[in-house]
Amino acid sequence: MLFWEALGSALIGLVIAYGALHRLPRRLPARRLVLSTGPAAALLGALLTHTVLGSGHTAAVLVVALGFAAALLSLLIRPAGARRRRSVPA
């Protein structure tokens, strides 16, 4: 059962990451970073939820995995009008 939860959460994370790249291409960093953060965050969320709840709660594990992936991917989004600023040495 844990294998299917891990596989499902990784796929959920990948789908969320791909959707974020498709929807906000200019506001996200490198494609490789986004496509690896999504599944990694979803797997972390699934592992934590499975550890807390135990086996037999597959739906809850996948919902939390989706939430973790969305939350961590949202941390990568840059503000809309922000440009990179270079600091001037004092």
Secondary structure, DSSP 8 states (H G I E B T S, - for coil): -HHHHHHHHHHHHHHHHHHHHHH-TTTS--HHHHHHHHHHHHHHHHHHHHHHH-TT-HHHHHHHHHHHHHHHHHTT---TT---------
